[in-house]
Amino acid sequence: MSSQSRDADVIIIGGGIAGLGAGLRLKDRGLDPLVLEAESRVGGRMTTDRVNGFVVDRGVTLFGNGFGSMRALVKRLRLSPLVCKGKFSVGIQDATGCRGYRGGRFADLLLDRGISWRARLASVRFGLDLLRHHRDLVHGCSTRSGSLDGEDARTYFQRIGGEEVFDRIFLPGLNGPVGGAVDTSSRVILMQVLWNLLVRGQWNLTDGVDRIPEAVASEIRVLTEARAFHVEQKDSGVQVEAEVKGKQQTFRARAAIFAVPGQLVPAICPSLPEEILAVLCRTQYSRIVNAAVALSTPPNTPYAGYAFTEDVVPGAEIEMEHLRAPNRCPIATGMAGVFLWDTPQRRRLDAGDESLKQQASDVVEQNFPECRGKVLFVHLVRWNIGIAQFPPGRLRQMTALRKQLAVWNSPFDLCGDYLDGLSSEGALRTGEEAAHRTAKKLAQ
């Protein structure tokens, strides 16, 4: 394929942080990438809405101190002045009351008099496991964690005598971050989340997380409202059929990278090898809703987040957005981000938008009576493709797939959070890896 007949060296399908990271890395290697993003803006689940002076991070809300690739990207984009240190503490509410835990203070768990000595002993064992395996818990490097991927979180805590600490702390506290599936998730997922966000600490941007993908998009070619629906290999490269702002268009390139959720790839490119299609088809994401409840007066609370046992508030958690980072709310106001998911007993997300907004307001007013009558509005964000699910063994499958991609003699490649875990860091790193593999193949 001559350079005159190409639209790009590499076409990247999907403008989330994985696809954008791939595009930037390809540009660094002297190649010409083109990103096709189906939505009207880039970022995917790393986008921000701004409503009546309130800044609402739609999906990604925190970055871990160990997110090395994300920190390097922020520095490169000259966004470092916007970085602020996170101070995340969480209150766990059950029938006996509320117990608090501070981010980066694992001792709060060990010294908690609200749980039994047996539970605290199990917490010690769990803490030692975190320390022993911390090198295997780095987001973006889940290929190292295969030895931990053999059992679900509940089975693991039962094995170490930690049923109480699991049911009263980790099940309510982490159900939101893993999409309501702590019970069935691999224990390595729970360990990664705790190590990277709670033990190592967090950071954020004062002006919304979307500043990162928007800044990347300003440095590479991106077409928004461009939905790719068919990709095939040609003798001279790849051909992509897409609908761009309502009109069908054909793009040609030397290679293509799929930066969309894995289960969407087979329909776009059914000619991929059967063994790869089979693995991609098993990709699953949870449904989740983020309801930002704007308040004329912030609640009087010592914690930045609240989680609940099923007997108190099923399928919900609260994050105090006005405590997350500066400049998120107008002066003297507050905002509670209420995350809602389905439970076995309650199908929350089948409700209509107005019902979900009312559910979110009720959760806030139930837990903070001083906020009754103070709700200004509720901004609702639905994620039908929300948080990637990793039952035991799934990360091992993804490791095998990533190894296969490294030796695959094909103009296609893959990236996205579903290949690594639950973090924006993992998504970014898989994009950079895909760019490296693709550039290497094209150079050969």
C-alpha positions as CSV (number, residue, x, y, z in Angstrom):
1,M,0.0,0.0,0.0
2,S,1.6,3.3,-1.1
3,S,1.7,6.2,1.3
4,Q,-0.5,8.1,-1.1
5,S,-3.4,5.6,-0.7
6,R,-3.2,5.3,3.1
7,D,-5.2,7.4,5.5
8,A,-2.8,6.5,8.3
9,D,0.0,4.1,9.2
10,V,-2.1,2.7,12.1
11,I,-5.9,3.1,12.7
12,I,-6.9,2.9,16.3
13,I,-10.5,2.0,17.0
14,G,-11.5,3.6,20.3
15,G,-10.5,6.9,21.8
16,G,-10.4,5.9,25.5
17,I,-7.1,6.3,27.4
18,A,-5.8,3.0,26.0
19,G,-6.3,4.0,22.4
20,L,-5.0,7.5,23.0
21,G,-2.0,6.2,24.8
22,A,-1.3,3.9,21.9
23,G,-1.6,6.8,19.4
24,L,0.8,9.0,21.3
25,R,3.4,6.2,21.6
26,L,3.0,5.4,17.8
27,K,3.6,9.1,17.0
28,D,6.8,8.9,19.2
29,R,8.0,6.1,17.0
30,G,7.6,8.2,13.9
31,L,4.4,6.7,12.7
32,D,1.1,8.4,11.7
33,P,-1.8,7.1,13.8
34,L,-5.5,7.9,13.4
35,V,-7.9,7.4,16.2
36,L,-11.6,6.7,15.5
37,E,-13.9,7.4,18.4
38,A,-17.6,6.6,18.2
39,E,-18.7,9.2,20.8
40,S,-18.6,12.9,20.4
41,R,-15.6,13.3,22.7
42,V,-12.6,11.2,23.7
43,G,-11.8,9.6,27.0
44,G,-14.3,6.7,27.2
45,R,-14.8,6.0,30.9
46,M,-12.3,8.8,31.7
47,T,-14.5,11.7,30.9
48,T,-15.9,14.7,33.0
49,D,-19.2,16.6,32.9
50,R,-19.4,20.2,34.0
51,V,-22.9,21.1,35.2
52,N,-23.9,24.5,36.8
53,G,-20.4,25.0,38.2
54,F,-20.1,21.4,39.4
55,V,-17.3,19.1,38.0
56,V,-18.4,15.5,37.7
57,D,-15.9,12.8,36.9
58,R,-18.1,10.3,35.1
59,G,-16.2,7.0,35.5
60,V,-12.5,7.1,36.6
61,T,-12.4,9.2,39.8
62,L,-9.0,8.4,41.4
63,F,-5.4,7.6,40.4
64,G,-3.0,5.6,42.5
65,N,0.4,6.8,43.6
66,G,1.8,3.7,41.9
67,F,0.4,4.7,38.5
68,G,3.8,5.4,36.9
69,S,2.7,5.6,33.3
70,M,-0.2,7.9,34.1
71,R,2.1,10.2,36.1
72,A,4.6,10.3,33.3
73,L,1.9,11.1,30.8
74,V,0.6,14.0,33.1
75,K,4.1,15.4,33.3
76,R,4.6,15.2,29.6
77,L,1.3,17.0,28.9
78,R,2.3,19.7,31.3
79,L,-0.6,19.0,33.6
80,S,1.4,18.5,36.8
81,P,0.2,21.9,38.3
82,L,-3.3,20.4,38.4
83,V,-2.2,17.3,40.4
84,C,-3.4,17.2,44.0
85,K,-2.8,14.6,46.6
86,G,-5.9,12.5,47.5
87,K,-7.0,12.1,51.1
88,F,-9.4,9.3,50.9
89,S,-11.0,7.9,54.1
90,V,-14.0,5.6,54.1
91,G,-16.7,4.9,56.7
92,I,-18.2,1.4,56.7
93,Q,-21.8,1.6,57.9
94,D,-23.4,-1.6,59.3
95,A,-26.2,-2.4,61.8
96,T,-23.8,-1.7,64.7
97,G,-22.7,1.8,63.6
98,C,-20.0,3.4,61.4
99,R,-16.3,2.5,61.5
100,G,-13.7,4.6,59.7
101,Y,-10.5,3.7,57.8
102,R,-8.0,6.1,56.4
103,G,-6.2,5.6,53.0
104,G,-2.6,4.6,53.5
105,R,-3.2,3.6,57.2
106,F,-3.5,-0.2,57.2
107,A,-3.1,0.0,61.0
108,D,-6.7,1.3,61.2
109,L,-7.8,-2.1,60.3
110,L,-5.5,-3.9,62.7
111,L,-6.5,-1.7,65.6
112,D,-10.3,-1.7,64.9
113,R,-12.0,-2.7,68.2
114,G,-15.3,-3.1,66.3
115,I,-14.2,-6.4,64.9
116,S,-13.1,-9.6,66.7
117,W,-9.5,-10.6,67.5
118,R,-9.9,-13.4,65.0
119,A,-10.8,-10.9,62.3
120,R,-7.8,-8.7,63.3
121,L,-5.5,-11.7,63.1
122,A,-6.8,-12.5,59.6
123,S,-6.1,-8.8,58.7
124,V,-2.5,-9.3,59.8
125,R,-2.2,-12.4,57.6
126,F,-3.8,-10.4,54.7
127,G,-1.4,-7.5,55.3
128,L,1.6,-9.8,55.1
129,D,0.2,-11.3,51.9
130,L,0.0,-7.8,50.4
131,L,3.6,-7.1,51.4
132,R,4.9,-10.4,50.2
133,H,3.2,-10.0,46.8
134,H,3.3,-6.3,46.3
135,R,5.5,-6.5,43.2
136,D,2.8,-8.7,41.6
137,L,0.1,-6.2,42.3
138,V,1.2,-3.3,40.1
139,H,-1.6,-2.1,37.8
140,G,-0.5,-2.5,34.2
141,C,1.7,-5.5,35.1
142,S,-1.0,-8.1,35.9
143,T,1.0,-10.6,33.9
144,R,3.0,-11.1,37.1
145,S,0.0,-12.1,39.2
146,G,-0.8,-15.6,37.8
147,S,0.1,-17.3,41.1
148,L,-2.6,-15.3,42.9
149,D,-5.4,-15.8,40.4
150,G,-6.6,-19.2,41.5
151,E,-9.4,-18.4,43.9
152,D,-12.1,-15.9,44.5
153,A,-11.9,-13.3,47.2
154,R,-14.4,-14.9,49.6
155,T,-12.7,-18.3,49.4
156,Y,-9.4,-16.7,50.1
157,F,-10.6,-14.9,53.2
158,Q,-12.4,-18.1,54.4
159,R,-9.1,-19.9,54.0
160,I,-7.2,-17.4,56.2
161,G,-10.0,-17.2,58.8
162,G,-11.2,-13.8,57.7
163,E,-14.9,-14.3,57.0
164,E,-15.8,-11.5,59.4
165,V,-13.4,-8.9,58.0
166,F,-14.5,-9.8,54.5
167,D,-18.2,-9.5,55.2
168,R,-18.0,-6.4,57.3
169,I,-15.3,-4.4,55.6
170,F,-14.1,-5.6,52.2
171,L,-17.4,-6.8,50.8
172,P,-19.2,-3.4,51.4
173,G,-16.1,-1.3,51.0
174,L,-14.9,-2.7,47.6
175,N,-18.2,-3.7,45.9
176,G,-18.4,-0.3,44.2
177,P,-14.9,-0.2,42.8
178,V,-15.2,-3.8,41.4
179,G,-18.8,-3.3,40.0
180,G,-20.7,-5.1,42.7
181,A,-18.8,-8.4,42.2
182,V,-16.4,-8.8,45.1
183,D,-17.7,-12.2,46.0
184,T,-16.9,-13.7,42.6
185,S,-13.8,-11.7,41.7
186,S,-10.4,-13.2,41.8
187,R,-8.6,-12.4,45.0
188,V,-5.8,-10.7,43.0
189,I,-8.3,-8.0,41.9
190,L,-9.2,-7.2,45.5
191,M,-5.5,-7.1,46.5
192,Q,-4.6,-4.8,43.6
193,V,-7.3,-2.3,44.5
194,L,-6.4,-2.3,48.1
195,W,-2.6,-2.0,47.5
196,N,-2.7,0.6,44.8
197,L,-5.5,2.9,46.0
198,L,-5.7,2.5,49.8
199,V,-2.3,1.4,51.0
200,R,-0.2,3.4,48.5
201,G,-2.5,6.4,48.4
202,Q,-4.2,8.4,45.6
203,W,-4.0,11.6,43.6
204,N,-6.4,13.5,41.4
205,L,-6.6,16.6,39.1
206,T,-8.2,19.8,40.4
207,D,-10.0,20.4,37.1
208,G,-11.4,16.9,36.2
209,V,-9.8,13.7,34.9
210,D,-10.8,14.5,31.3
211,R,-7.9,17.0,31.0
212,I,-5.6,14.0,30.4
213,P,-7.3,12.4,27.4
214,E,-8.3,15.8,25.9
215,A,-4.6,16.9,26.1
216,V,-3.5,13.7,24.4
217,A,-6.1,14.1,21.7
218,S,-4.7,17.6,20.9
219,E,-1.3,15.9,19.9
220,I,-2.6,13.2,17.5
221,R,-5.2,12.9,14.8
222,V,-8.6,12.0,16.2
223,L,-12.0,11.7,14.5
224,T,-15.0,11.7,16.8
225,E,-18.5,10.4,16.0
226,A,-16.6,7.8,13.9
227,R,-18.0,4.3,14.6
228,A,-16.0,1.5,13.0
229,F,-18.3,-1.4,12.1
230,H,-16.1,-3.6,9.9
231,V,-12.4,-4.3,9.8
232,E,-10.6,-6.7,7.5
233,Q,-7.1,-7.5,6.4
234,K,-6.0,-6.7,2.9
235,D,-2.9,-7.9,1.1
236,S,-1.5,-4.4,1.5
237,G,-2.7,-3.7,5.1
238,V,-6.1,-3.2,6.7
239,Q,-9.3,-1.6,5.6
240,V,-11.8,-0.1,8.1
241,E,-15.4,0.7,7.3
242,A,-16.8,3.3,9.6
243,E,-19.8,5.6,9.9
244,V,-18.5,9.2,10.4
245,K,-21.1,11.7,11.5
246,G,-23.8,9.6,9.8
247,K,-21.9,9.0,6.5
248,Q,-20.1,5.7,5.6
249,Q,-16.4,6.1,5.0
250,T,-13.5,3.7,4.2
251,F,-10.1,4.1,5.8
252,R,-6.9,2.2,4.9
253,A,-3.8,1.7,6.9
254,R,-0.9,-0.6,7.4
255,A,-2.2,-1.9,10.8
256,A,-5.1,-1.5,13.2
257,I,-5.3,-1.6,17.0
258,F,-8.7,-2.4,18.7
259,A,-9.0,-0.2,21.8
260,V,-12.6,-1.1,22.6
261,P,-14.0,-3.6,25.2
262,G,-13.0,-7.1,24.2
263,Q,-16.5,-8.4,23.7
264,L,-17.1,-5.8,21.0
265,V,-14.2,-6.8,18.8
266,P,-15.5,-10.1,17.3
267,A,-18.5,-8.3,15.6
268,I,-16.1,-5.7,14.1
269,C,-13.5,-8.1,12.9
270,P,-14.9,-11.6,12.7
271,S,-11.9,-12.8,10.7
272,L,-9.6,-12.9,13.7
273,P,-8.3,-16.3,14.7
274,E,-11.0,-18.4,16.4
275,E,-9.0,-18.9,19.6
276,I,-8.7,-15.1,20.0
277,L,-12.3,-14.5,19.3
278,A,-13.3,-17.1,21.9
279,V,-11.3,-15.4,24.6
280,L,-12.6,-12.0,23.6
281,C,-16.2,-13.1,23.6
282,R,-15.9,-14.1,27.3
283,T,-15.1,-10.5,28.3
284,Q,-17.7,-9.2,30.8
285,Y,-18.3,-5.8,32.3
286,S,-20.7,-4.8,35.1
287,R,-23.5,-2.2,34.7
288,I,-23.2,0.7,37.1
289,V,-24.7,4.2,37.6
290,N,-22.9,7.3,38.9
291,A,-25.5,9.8,40.3
292,A,-23.9,13.1,41.3
293,V,-26.1,14.7,43.9
294,A,-25.4,18.4,44.1
295,L,-26.1,20.0,47.5
296,S,-26.6,23.6,48.5
297,T,-24.8,22.8,51.8
298,P,-22.2,20.0,52.2
299,P,-22.9,17.4,54.8
300,N,-20.9,17.4,58.0
301,T,-18.9,14.2,57.6
302,P,-15.4,13.1,58.6
303,Y,-15.1,10.6,55.7
304,A,-14.6,11.1,52.0
305,G,-16.6,7.9,51.2
306,Y,-19.3,5.8,52.7
307,A,-20.0,2.1,52.1
308,F,-22.8,0.0,53.5
309,T,-23.5,-3.6,54.3
310,E,-26.5,-5.2,52.5
311,D,-28.8,-4.9,55.5
312,V,-28.3,-1.1,55.7
313,V,-28.2,0.2,52.1
314,P,-28.0,-2.6,49.4
315,G,-26.1,-1.9,46.2
316,A,-24.8,1.6,46.8
317,E,-21.9,3.7,48.1
318,I,-21.2,7.4,48.4
319,E,-18.1,9.4,47.6
320,M,-17.9,13.1,48.7
321,E,-16.8,14.8,45.5
322,H,-16.2,18.2,47.3
323,L,-13.6,16.4,49.4
324,R,-11.9,14.6,46.5
325,A,-10.1,17.6,45.0
326,P,-10.4,21.5,44.9
327,N,-12.6,23.3,42.5
328,R,-15.1,20.5,42.1
329,C,-18.1,22.5,43.5
330,P,-19.1,26.2,43.8
331,I,-18.1,27.8,47.1
332,A,-20.1,26.6,50.2
333,T,-21.8,23.8,48.2
334,G,-21.2,20.1,48.2
335,M,-21.6,17.1,46.0
336,A,-22.1,13.4,46.8
337,G,-21.3,10.9,44.1
338,V,-23.7,7.9,44.6
339,F,-22.7,4.7,42.8
340,L,-25.5,2.2,42.3
341,W,-25.4,-1.4,41.1
342,D,-27.6,-4.4,41.0
343,T,-27.7,-6.9,43.8
344,P,-29.1,-10.4,43.8
345,Q,-32.1,-9.1,45.8
346,R,-32.6,-5.8,44.0
347,R,-32.4,-4.9,40.3
348,R,-31.7,-1.2,40.8
349,L,-30.5,-0.3,37.3
350,D,-33.6,-1.5,35.4
351,A,-35.4,1.6,36.8
352,G,-35.9,4.8,34.8
353,D,-33.7,7.8,35.1
354,E,-36.0,9.7,37.4
355,S,-36.3,6.7,39.7
356,L,-32.5,6.3,39.9
357,K,-32.1,10.0,40.7
358,Q,-34.7,9.7,43.5
359,Q,-32.9,6.6,44.8
360,A,-29.6,8.5,44.9
361,S,-31.2,11.4,46.7
362,D,-32.8,9.1,49.2
363,V,-29.4,7.4,49.9
364,V,-27.8,10.8,50.7
365,E,-30.7,12.1,52.8
366,Q,-31.0,8.8,54.7
367,N,-27.4,9.0,55.8
368,F,-27.1,12.8,56.1
369,P,-30.4,14.1,57.6
370,E,-29.0,17.6,57.5
371,C,-29.1,17.4,53.6
372,R,-32.9,16.9,53.5
373,G,-34.3,19.6,51.2
374,K,-30.8,20.7,50.1
375,V,-30.6,18.7,46.8
376,L,-30.1,21.1,43.9
377,F,-30.1,18.5,41.1
378,V,-28.9,15.0,40.4
379,H,-26.7,14.4,37.3
380,L,-27.0,10.8,36.2
381,V,-24.4,8.8,34.2
382,R,-25.3,5.2,33.1
383,W,-22.5,2.8,32.3
384,N,-23.9,-0.3,30.5
385,I,-20.2,-1.2,30.0
386,G,-18.9,-0.2,33.3
387,I,-16.2,-2.2,35.2
388,A,-14.4,-5.2,33.8
389,Q,-15.1,-8.5,35.6
390,F,-12.3,-10.8,36.5
391,P,-13.4,-14.2,38.0
392,P,-10.6,-16.5,39.1
393,G,-8.4,-17.5,36.1
394,R,-9.4,-14.6,33.9
395,L,-6.2,-12.7,34.4
396,R,-4.2,-15.8,33.5
397,Q,-6.2,-16.0,30.2
398,M,-5.3,-12.3,29.6
399,T,-1.7,-13.0,30.3
400,A,-1.7,-15.8,27.8
401,L,-3.4,-13.5,25.2
402,R,-0.9,-10.8,25.7
403,K,2.0,-13.3,25.2
404,Q,0.2,-14.4,22.0
405,L,-0.1,-10.8,20.8
406,A,3.7,-10.4,21.3
407,V,4.5,-13.0,18.7
408,W,1.4,-12.6,16.4
409,N,2.2,-12.1,12.8
410,S,-0.8,-10.0,12.0
411,P,-1.5,-6.3,11.3
412,F,-4.0,-6.3,14.2
413,D,-3.4,-5.7,17.9
414,L,-5.5,-5.2,21.1
415,C,-5.5,-3.0,24.1
416,G,-7.8,-2.0,27.0
417,D,-8.4,-2.4,30.7
418,Y,-10.0,-5.9,30.2
419,L,-6.5,-7.2,29.4
420,D,-5.1,-6.1,32.8
421,G,-7.5,-5.3,35.5
422,L,-9.7,-2.5,36.9
423,S,-7.5,0.6,36.5
424,S,-6.9,3.4,34.0
425,E,-3.2,2.7,34.5
426,G,-3.7,-0.8,33.2
427,A,-5.6,0.5,30.2
428,L,-2.9,3.1,29.4
429,R,-0.1,0.5,29.7
430,T,-1.8,-2.0,27.4
431,G,-2.2,0.8,24.8
432,E,1.5,1.6,25.1
433,E,2.3,-2.1,24.7
434,A,0.1,-2.5,21.7
435,A,1.8,0.5,20.1
436,H,5.3,-1.0,20.8
437,R,4.3,-4.3,19.2
438,T,2.7,-2.7,16.2
439,A,5.7,-0.3,15.6
440,K,8.1,-3.2,15.8
441,K,6.1,-5.3,13.2
442,L,5.8,-2.3,10.8
443,A,9.6,-1.7,11.1
444,Q,10.2,-5.3,10.1
